[in-house]
Amino acid sequence: MTLSSLLFVVLASLIHASWNLLAKRAASVGPVFVFAYNLVSCIGYAPWVLYVLGQGHIAWSGAGVGFVLLSGVIHLAYSLCLQRGYQLADFSVVYPVARGTGPMLSTIGAFLILGEMPTGVGLVGLVLVVAGIGLIATRGDLSAFRRPGGQSGVRWGTTTGGLIASYTVVDAYAVKVLGIAPVVLDWFSNLLRFFLLGPFVVAHPRRALKAMRGFWWTAVAVGLLSPLSYILVLAALGSGAPLSLVAPMREMSMMVGTLMGMFFLREIVGPWRLTGCAVLIAGVILLGVG
């Protein structure tokens, strides 16, 4: 993996943790919030997409259109599951379970579908990344998942993680094999989600506006940050970085989220979460050199 690809993934992790913390604040709004930040994404990134399309470097095909549509449907399911999980359970359970399940499944998908062969060092790094995520999530106490909201968090987090793995493999194929520009893939995926959610919002416009009261600036922030974090990941894949390394490295966002909670929210982190951060960093280093 090149230095530029590594920097893309690290920056994406920083941005990803930031927008998820914002999305948690708007968990009560549900699908309307997903619609709102998708609208922001479509408007905000339209000039960039038009510029890329104007270059004429993308050779559209039936397969390309099909993968864009499939990506949009999976991303919509992911967004709705994530918001629902945040409604029913703690952020500290849903987020790490989702982020931990995703890389394991997407790495397996990379091995089976894309033919990327793992190295011994890479596998050790993957195990350490997942172990670090587990320590950060539970603080060394597995009973955290048995507390009120814990099992619900595991269910929704696992479902979200499966969708993360699905869209990661689908989008990696679209970028690496079909040659679709990352920003174009993400923008059309957002556009599809916008139209699929549109009837739900239009049917009850007053209720939607009432639900969004006080959350518009949050939607603007998420709408601009969410695509950027994923575009950076797709750019790393497009530059030749293997999915089996990029997928687990994205989980540095868990470490970033823990540190943000400690410094900005004054959360009590404790030795187990700090140990989890150290284990996660070690895993990322092994993935980088593997």
Beta strands, then each sheet from edge to edge (+ up, - down):
end
